[in-house]
Amino acid sequence: MRTDNGVSISPAFDPGFSPATLHSRPPRANTPAPVDTAMSPSVAGYTFSTDDLPVAERFDAWRRSFAPMLEVTRDARTEFQGSQALWDLGGLGFSRIKTGALRFSSHPAHVQCRPLDHWVMTLLLSGQCTTTTERSTFHGRPGIVQIHSLGRPYHGVVSDSEMLMLWVPRDFCRDMARILDAAEFTTLDTAMGRMFTSFMIGLAHQLTCMRIDELPRLMSATRDMILACVEPTDDRLEDESDAISGGLQERARQFVQMNLFNPRLSAKLLMRELAVSRTRLYRLFEPAGGVNRYIQHRRLLDAHSALANPREQRRILDIAEQRCFDSADFSRAFKREFGYSPSEVRKGKRIGAPNHADANLASLPPEDRLGALLWRLQSGAKSEIAPCCAIA
């Protein structure tokens, strides 16, 4: 198959990983394949197919897989089929997905309670996708990479499709945060953008035989390709003041994240760090409800992650105090933010919570692996292959 731009995107990258065999092949990639002990092990892949489930349970399992980032719905009159292949690359996630037609949405309440804020770079191999945001609507077609931001509201529809998806955490490369922010909700329909199409196809070719010790070079190459191919053009950056504001927002976000446990964290400290006036600072944080509201929100998210971590055995009070809350204020603020109490998260009563961020992906139900990997990438939890994948 060839796209409109002439790029070959044959759906069968290799005889062992074609759409036809993805559904029926044994899940050999759920654990690393046996290798010569003198060599680095291969990167593990994980498969999930709704064909393995009763018909009545298929779409619910698919919806559960995407629940940490999206709400998906479909026409109940049609039988649903979907399959995933997923790779944990240490600092990135990569997936190959085949899905039946569905509608998807990310709305403010969803973003607030499950605040994954990765970018996802999607290359359609077949099918069509339309996304509507607060500002515009854009259309995806085979052979052209689309960029979505999981931390912002949008909705859309996708036909029966097959796609490659690269999941990029916000902290993967801080130098390119402004670039990806400026390019979010666009398609890379340029000569350089089509180079990234070729890069993603090549990556899909090679992951089935890539070794873990090759991942640091892959991370570096991916970072360089994103910086080279997604550099915003003038029409993506409305004016220089937007670019400056984007850089300030990213610096502010990083500073707040690094100082969540600092009781002196405040608007005054941020003003000094960013070297901006109080008026400029409050304009930056106006969409988030103000500086103090943003700081509290990030502290509550961090507390939520800690409470959901089965390895975190400290008292709820200790977790709250570390994040500069007293016990009474913490419980009230937490319930107001998420709609449930800290103790409910601690007891595992909230299915949508990121309870699996530290789990071995092979040990999880197949429909939980994608969400677990994305939470791990966001929280900075230790990857199963993290010792090999640090990026300078």
C-alpha positions as CSV (number, residue, x, y, z in Angstrom):
1,M,0.0,0.0,0.0
2,R,1.2,3.5,-0.8
3,T,-0.1,6.8,0.7
4,D,-0.9,10.0,-1.2
5,N,2.6,11.2,-0.5
6,G,4.2,8.1,-2.0
7,V,5.4,6.6,1.3
8,S,5.1,2.8,1.4
9,I,3.2,1.7,4.5
10,S,2.8,-2.0,3.8
11,P,0.6,-3.3,6.6
12,A,2.8,-6.4,7.0
13,F,6.2,-5.2,8.3
14,D,7.5,-8.7,8.6
15,P,6.1,-12.2,8.3
16,G,5.9,-12.6,12.1
17,F,3.9,-9.4,12.8
18,S,1.2,-8.8,10.2
19,P,-2.4,-7.7,11.0
20,A,-3.6,-11.2,10.1
21,T,-1.3,-12.9,12.6
22,L,-1.5,-10.4,15.4
23,H,-4.9,-11.8,16.4
24,S,-4.0,-15.5,16.3
25,R,-0.3,-15.7,17.1
26,P,0.6,-16.9,20.6
27,P,1.4,-14.0,23.0
28,R,5.1,-14.9,22.9
29,A,6.0,-11.3,23.5
30,N,4.4,-11.1,26.9
31,T,7.7,-12.2,28.3
32,P,11.2,-11.6,26.7
33,A,12.0,-14.3,24.2
34,P,14.9,-16.7,25.0
35,V,18.2,-15.3,23.7
36,D,21.8,-16.1,23.8
37,T,23.0,-15.3,27.4
38,A,26.0,-13.6,25.9
39,M,23.8,-11.0,24.3
40,S,21.5,-8.3,25.7
41,P,17.9,-9.6,25.8
42,S,15.3,-8.4,23.3
43,V,12.9,-5.6,24.0
44,A,9.7,-7.3,25.3
45,G,6.4,-6.7,23.5
46,Y,2.9,-7.3,24.8
47,T,-0.2,-8.2,22.8
48,F,-3.9,-7.8,23.5
49,S,-6.7,-8.9,21.2
50,T,-10.4,-8.7,21.9
51,D,-10.8,-11.9,19.8
52,D,-9.7,-13.8,22.9
53,L,-12.8,-12.6,24.8
54,P,-16.5,-13.4,24.6
55,V,-18.3,-11.1,22.1
56,A,-20.3,-9.3,24.8
57,E,-17.1,-8.4,26.7
58,R,-14.9,-7.2,23.9
59,F,-15.7,-3.5,23.7
60,D,-15.8,-3.1,27.5
61,A,-12.2,-4.5,27.7
62,W,-11.1,-2.1,24.9
63,R,-12.7,0.8,26.6
64,R,-10.9,-0.2,29.8
65,S,-7.6,-0.2,28.0
66,F,-8.0,3.4,26.9
67,A,-9.8,4.6,30.1
68,P,-6.7,6.4,31.6
69,M,-6.6,8.8,28.7
70,L,-9.9,8.7,26.7
71,E,-13.6,7.9,26.9
72,V,-14.5,5.7,23.9
73,T,-17.9,4.8,22.6
74,R,-19.3,3.0,19.5
75,D,-22.3,2.0,17.6
76,A,-23.6,-1.0,19.6
77,R,-25.2,-2.5,16.6
78,T,-21.9,-3.6,15.2
79,E,-19.6,-6.3,16.5
80,F,-16.3,-4.8,17.8
81,Q,-12.8,-6.0,17.2
82,G,-9.5,-4.5,18.3
83,S,-5.9,-5.5,18.9
84,Q,-2.8,-3.9,20.3
85,A,0.9,-4.6,20.3
86,L,2.8,-2.6,22.9
87,W,6.4,-1.9,23.7
88,D,8.0,-0.3,26.7
89,L,11.0,1.6,25.5
90,G,12.1,2.9,28.9
91,G,11.4,6.6,28.3
92,L,8.8,6.2,25.5
93,G,5.9,3.9,24.7
94,F,5.2,2.6,21.2
95,S,2.1,0.7,20.0
96,R,0.5,-0.8,17.0
97,I,-3.2,-0.7,17.2
98,K,-6.0,-2.0,15.1
99,T,-9.5,-0.8,16.1
100,G,-13.0,-0.9,15.0
101,A,-14.9,2.4,14.4
102,L,-15.5,4.4,17.5
103,R,-15.9,7.9,19.0
104,F,-13.4,9.3,21.5
105,S,-13.4,12.2,23.9
106,S,-11.2,13.9,26.5
107,H,-13.3,16.4,28.5
108,P,-12.2,18.6,31.4
109,A,-13.5,16.3,34.2
110,H,-11.7,13.4,32.6
111,V,-8.5,15.3,32.2
112,Q,-8.7,16.5,35.8
113,C,-9.2,13.1,37.4
114,R,-6.9,11.1,35.1
115,P,-4.4,13.8,34.2
116,L,-2.1,12.1,31.7
117,D,-0.4,14.9,29.8
118,H,1.7,13.0,27.3
119,W,1.9,13.9,23.6
120,V,0.9,11.1,21.3
121,M,2.1,11.0,17.7
122,T,-0.2,8.9,15.6
123,L,0.5,7.5,12.1
124,L,-2.6,6.1,10.4
125,L,-1.8,3.1,8.3
126,S,-5.4,2.8,7.2
127,G,-8.7,4.5,7.9
128,Q,-9.6,8.1,8.7
129,C,-9.6,10.2,11.9
130,T,-11.2,13.5,12.7
131,T,-10.3,15.5,15.8
132,T,-12.1,18.6,17.1
133,T,-10.6,20.8,19.8
134,E,-11.7,24.1,21.4
135,R,-10.1,26.0,18.5
136,S,-10.3,23.9,15.4
137,T,-10.9,20.6,13.6
138,F,-8.3,18.6,11.8
139,H,-8.4,15.5,9.7
140,G,-5.9,12.6,9.8
141,R,-5.3,10.3,6.8
142,P,-2.9,7.4,6.1
143,G,0.7,8.3,5.9
144,I,0.5,11.6,7.8
145,V,1.5,11.8,11.5
146,Q,-1.0,13.6,13.8
147,I,0.0,15.1,17.2
148,H,-2.4,15.0,20.1
149,S,-1.9,16.3,23.7
150,L,-3.6,14.1,26.3
151,G,-3.7,17.0,28.8
152,R,-6.1,19.1,26.8
153,P,-9.8,18.6,25.9
154,Y,-10.7,17.2,22.5
155,H,-13.1,14.8,20.9
156,G,-13.4,13.0,17.6
157,V,-14.2,9.9,15.5
158,V,-12.1,7.2,13.9
159,S,-13.1,4.7,11.3
160,D,-12.0,1.1,11.2
161,S,-8.3,1.8,11.3
162,E,-4.8,0.6,11.9
163,M,-2.2,2.9,13.3
164,L,1.2,3.3,15.0
165,M,1.3,5.4,18.1
166,L,4.4,6.9,19.8
167,W,3.7,8.0,23.4
168,V,6.0,10.9,24.4
169,P,6.1,12.0,28.1
170,R,6.3,15.7,28.7
171,D,9.6,15.2,30.5
172,F,11.2,13.0,27.8
173,C,13.1,16.0,26.4
174,R,12.5,19.3,28.0
175,D,14.1,21.2,25.1
176,M,11.2,20.2,22.8
177,A,8.2,20.9,25.1
178,R,7.5,24.3,23.4
179,I,7.9,22.7,20.0
180,L,5.4,19.9,20.7
181,D,3.0,22.3,22.5
182,A,3.0,24.6,19.5
183,A,2.4,21.6,17.1
184,E,-0.3,19.9,19.2
185,F,-3.5,19.1,17.3
186,T,-1.9,19.4,13.9
187,T,-0.7,17.0,11.2
188,L,2.9,16.8,10.0
189,D,2.0,17.3,6.4
190,T,5.4,18.6,5.3
191,A,8.5,17.1,3.7
192,M,10.1,16.9,7.2
193,G,6.9,15.5,8.6
194,R,7.0,12.7,6.1
195,M,10.5,11.9,7.2
196,F,9.0,11.2,10.6
197,T,6.4,9.0,8.9
198,S,9.3,6.9,7.6
199,F,11.0,6.9,11.0
200,M,7.9,5.5,12.7
201,I,7.5,2.8,10.1
202,G,11.2,1.9,10.4
203,L,10.8,1.7,14.2
204,A,7.8,-0.7,13.8
205,H,10.0,-2.8,11.5
206,Q,12.8,-3.1,14.0
207,L,11.2,-3.4,17.4
208,T,10.5,-7.1,17.1
209,C,14.2,-7.7,17.0
210,M,15.7,-4.8,18.9
211,R,17.9,-5.5,22.0
212,I,17.5,-3.6,25.3
213,D,21.1,-2.3,25.1
214,E,20.2,-0.5,21.9
215,L,17.4,1.5,23.5
216,P,19.6,4.5,24.7
217,R,20.6,5.1,21.1
218,L,17.0,4.7,20.0
219,M,15.9,7.3,22.6
220,S,18.5,9.7,21.4
221,A,17.6,9.2,17.7
222,T,13.9,9.7,18.5
223,R,14.6,12.9,20.3
224,D,16.6,14.2,17.4
225,M,14.0,13.2,14.8
226,I,11.2,15.0,16.8
227,L,13.3,18.1,17.1
228,A,14.2,18.0,13.4
229,C,10.8,17.1,12.0
230,V,8.3,18.9,14.3
231,E,10.0,22.3,14.4
232,P,7.0,24.7,14.3
233,T,6.6,26.8,11.3
234,D,5.5,30.5,11.4
235,D,1.8,29.6,11.0
236,R,1.9,27.3,14.0
237,L,3.3,30.0,16.3
238,E,0.9,32.9,16.2
239,D,3.5,35.4,17.4
240,E,6.6,35.7,19.4
241,S,4.8,36.5,22.6
242,D,3.0,33.1,22.4
243,A,6.3,31.4,22.0
244,I,7.8,33.2,25.1
245,S,4.7,32.4,27.1
246,G,5.0,28.7,26.2
247,G,8.6,28.7,27.3
248,L,7.7,30.4,30.6
249,Q,4.8,28.0,31.2
250,E,7.1,25.0,30.7
251,R,9.7,26.5,33.1
252,A,7.0,27.2,35.6
253,R,5.7,23.6,35.3
254,Q,9.1,22.1,35.8
255,F,9.9,24.3,38.8
256,V,6.6,23.5,40.5
257,Q,7.1,19.8,39.9
258,M,10.6,19.9,41.4
259,N,9.4,21.8,44.5
260,L,6.2,20.1,45.4
261,F,7.5,19.3,48.9
262,N,8.9,22.8,49.5
263,P,6.6,24.6,51.9
264,R,7.9,27.9,50.5
265,L,6.6,27.2,47.0
266,S,4.4,30.2,46.2
267,A,3.6,32.9,43.6
268,K,6.4,35.0,45.0
269,L,9.0,32.2,44.6
270,L,7.8,31.6,41.0
271,M,8.0,35.3,40.2
272,R,11.7,35.3,41.4
273,E,12.5,32.1,39.5
274,L,10.9,33.2,36.2
275,A,11.9,36.9,36.6
276,V,8.4,38.1,35.7
277,S,6.0,40.5,37.2
278,R,3.0,39.4,39.4
279,T,0.7,40.5,36.6
280,R,2.5,38.4,34.0
281,L,2.6,35.4,36.3
282,Y,-1.1,35.5,37.0
283,R,-1.8,35.7,33.3
284,L,0.2,32.6,32.7
285,F,-1.8,30.7,35.3
286,E,-5.2,32.2,34.7
287,P,-6.4,29.1,32.6
288,A,-5.5,26.9,35.6
289,G,-7.4,29.0,38.1
290,G,-4.4,30.8,39.4
291,V,-1.0,30.1,40.8
292,N,-2.1,28.7,44.1
293,R,-4.8,26.5,42.5
294,Y,-2.2,25.1,40.1
295,I,0.3,24.3,42.9
296,Q,-2.4,22.6,45.0
297,H,-3.6,20.6,41.9
298,R,-0.1,19.3,41.2
299,R,0.4,18.3,44.9
300,L,-2.9,16.5,45.0
301,L,-2.0,14.6,41.8
302,D,1.3,13.6,43.3
303,A,-0.4,12.4,46.5
304,H,-2.9,10.5,44.4
305,S,-0.1,8.6,42.7
306,A,1.6,7.9,46.0
307,L,-1.6,6.6,47.6
308,A,-2.3,4.3,44.6
309,N,1.2,2.8,44.8
310,P,1.0,-0.5,46.6
311,R,4.7,-0.1,47.6
312,E,3.9,3.2,49.5
313,Q,3.1,2.1,53.0
314,R,3.3,5.4,54.9
315,R,0.3,6.8,56.6
316,I,-2.0,9.1,54.6
317,L,-1.2,11.9,57.1
318,D,2.5,11.5,56.3
319,I,1.9,11.6,52.6
320,A,-0.2,14.7,53.0
321,E,2.3,16.5,55.3
322,Q,5.1,15.8,52.8
323,R,3.1,17.7,50.2
324,C,2.4,20.6,52.6
325,F,-1.1,19.8,53.7
326,D,-2.5,19.3,57.1
327,S,-4.8,16.3,57.6
328,A,-8.2,18.0,57.5
329,D,-7.4,20.3,54.6
330,F,-5.9,17.4,52.6
331,S,-9.0,15.2,52.9
332,R,-11.4,18.0,51.9
333,A,-9.2,19.2,49.0
334,F,-8.6,15.6,47.8
335,K,-12.3,14.8,47.7
336,R,-13.2,18.1,46.1
337,E,-10.5,17.4,43.4
338,F,-11.3,13.8,42.6
339,G,-14.7,13.1,44.0
340,Y,-13.6,10.4,46.4
341,S,-11.5,10.1,49.5
342,P,-7.8,9.4,50.0
343,S,-8.7,6.2,51.9
344,E,-10.6,4.9,48.9
345,V,-7.5,5.2,46.7
346,R,-5.4,3.5,49.4
347,K,-7.8,0.6,49.6
348,G,-7.8,0.1,45.8
349,K,-11.5,1.0,45.4
350,R,-10.9,3.3,42.5
351,I,-10.5,1.2,39.3
352,G,-9.4,4.2,37.2
353,A,-6.6,5.1,39.6
354,P,-3.0,4.5,38.4
355,N,-2.5,1.4,40.7
356,H,-0.2,-0.4,38.3
357,A,2.5,2.2,37.7
358,D,5.2,0.0,39.3
359,A,3.9,-3.4,38.2
360,N,5.6,-5.7,35.8
361,L,3.5,-5.4,32.6
362,A,3.6,-9.1,31.9
363,S,1.9,-9.7,35.2
364,L,-1.1,-7.5,34.4
365,P,-4.3,-8.3,32.5
366,P,-3.7,-7.4,28.9
367,E,-6.3,-4.6,28.9
368,D,-4.5,-2.9,31.8
369,R,-1.0,-2.7,30.2
370,L,-1.3,0.4,28.1
371,G,-2.6,2.5,31.0
372,A,0.0,1.1,33.3
373,L,2.8,2.0,30.9
374,L,1.5,5.5,30.4
375,W,1.2,6.1,34.1
376,R,4.7,4.8,34.6
377,L,6.0,7.2,31.9
378,Q,4.2,10.1,33.6
379,S,5.1,9.4,37.2
380,G,8.8,8.6,36.4
381,A,8.4,5.2,38.1
382,K,11.2,2.8,37.4
383,S,10.7,1.1,34.1
384,E,11.4,-2.6,33.7
385,I,14.3,-1.6,31.5
386,A,15.1,1.7,33.0
387,P,18.8,1.0,33.8
388,C,19.6,0.8,30.1
389,C,17.5,3.8,29.1
390,A,18.7,6.9,30.9
391,I,18.9,10.0,28.6
392,A,21.4,12.7,29.3
